[in-house]
């Protein structure tokens, strides 16, 4: 990984690889609030579902999300 250059007067130069990465600003309070709402809704919807079946479905969803993230990361390289 390239290093950041610090010039006189504290000016820095970021490597091109860092400048090219897309960044998104996130409001963490809003994300937390939405996540909590979604979890509450999900709990209400699945309260009558077999716990083992739910665990299996959630495991599959997590694995699918991991694969999608890995594929997305590979596409950026």
C-alpha positions as CSV (number, residue, x, y, z in Angstrom):
1,X,0.0,0.0,0.0
2,X,1.3,3.4,-0.9
3,X,2.1,5.9,1.9
4,X,0.9,9.4,2.3
5,X,3.5,12.1,1.8
6,X,3.7,14.9,4.3
7,X,5.2,18.1,2.8
8,X,6.2,21.3,4.4
9,X,3.6,23.1,6.4
10,X,1.6,19.8,6.9
11,X,0.4,19.5,3.4
12,X,-0.3,15.9,2.4
13,X,-0.5,14.0,-0.9
14,X,-2.8,11.0,-1.0
15,X,-1.8,8.2,-3.3
16,X,-4.0,7.8,-6.5
17,X,-5.2,4.4,-5.3
18,X,-6.8,6.1,-2.3
19,X,-8.2,9.0,-4.2
20,X,-9.9,6.7,-6.7
21,X,-11.9,4.8,-4.1
22,X,-15.6,5.8,-3.9
23,X,-16.6,7.1,-0.5
24,X,-20.1,7.6,0.9
25,X,-21.0,9.7,3.9
26,X,-23.3,7.9,6.4
27,X,-25.5,9.4,9.1
28,X,-24.9,6.7,11.8
29,X,-27.9,7.8,13.9
30,X,-30.2,7.4,10.9
31,X,-28.7,4.0,10.0
32,X,-29.1,2.8,13.6
33,X,-32.7,4.0,13.7
34,X,-33.6,2.3,10.4
35,X,-31.8,-0.9,11.4
36,X,-33.7,-1.0,14.7
37,X,-37.0,-0.5,12.9
38,X,-36.2,-3.2,10.4
39,X,-35.2,-5.7,13.2
40,X,-38.5,-5.0,15.1
41,X,-40.5,-5.5,11.9
42,X,-38.7,-8.7,11.1
43,X,-39.2,-10.1,14.6
44,X,-42.9,-9.4,14.4
45,X,-43.2,-11.2,11.0
46,X,-41.2,-14.3,12.1
47,X,-42.6,-14.8,15.6
48,X,-44.5,-18.0,14.5
49,X,-41.7,-19.4,12.3
50,X,-39.8,-22.5,13.4
51,X,-36.5,-21.3,14.9
52,X,-34.4,-23.9,13.1
53,X,-35.9,-23.0,9.7
54,X,-35.3,-19.3,10.5
55,X,-31.7,-20.0,11.4
56,X,-31.2,-21.9,8.1
57,X,-32.7,-19.1,6.0
58,X,-30.7,-16.4,7.8
59,X,-27.5,-18.4,7.3
60,X,-28.2,-18.7,3.6
61,X,-28.8,-14.9,3.4
62,X,-25.6,-14.1,5.3
63,X,-23.6,-16.4,2.9
64,X,-25.2,-14.8,-0.1
65,X,-24.3,-11.3,1.2
66,X,-20.7,-12.4,1.8
67,X,-20.4,-13.7,-1.7
68,X,-21.9,-10.6,-3.2
69,X,-19.5,-8.4,-1.2
70,X,-16.5,-10.5,-2.3
71,X,-17.6,-10.3,-5.9
72,X,-18.1,-6.5,-5.6
73,X,-14.6,-6.2,-4.0
74,X,-13.0,-8.2,-6.8
75,X,-14.6,-6.0,-9.4
76,X,-12.9,-2.9,-7.9
77,X,-9.4,-4.4,-8.3
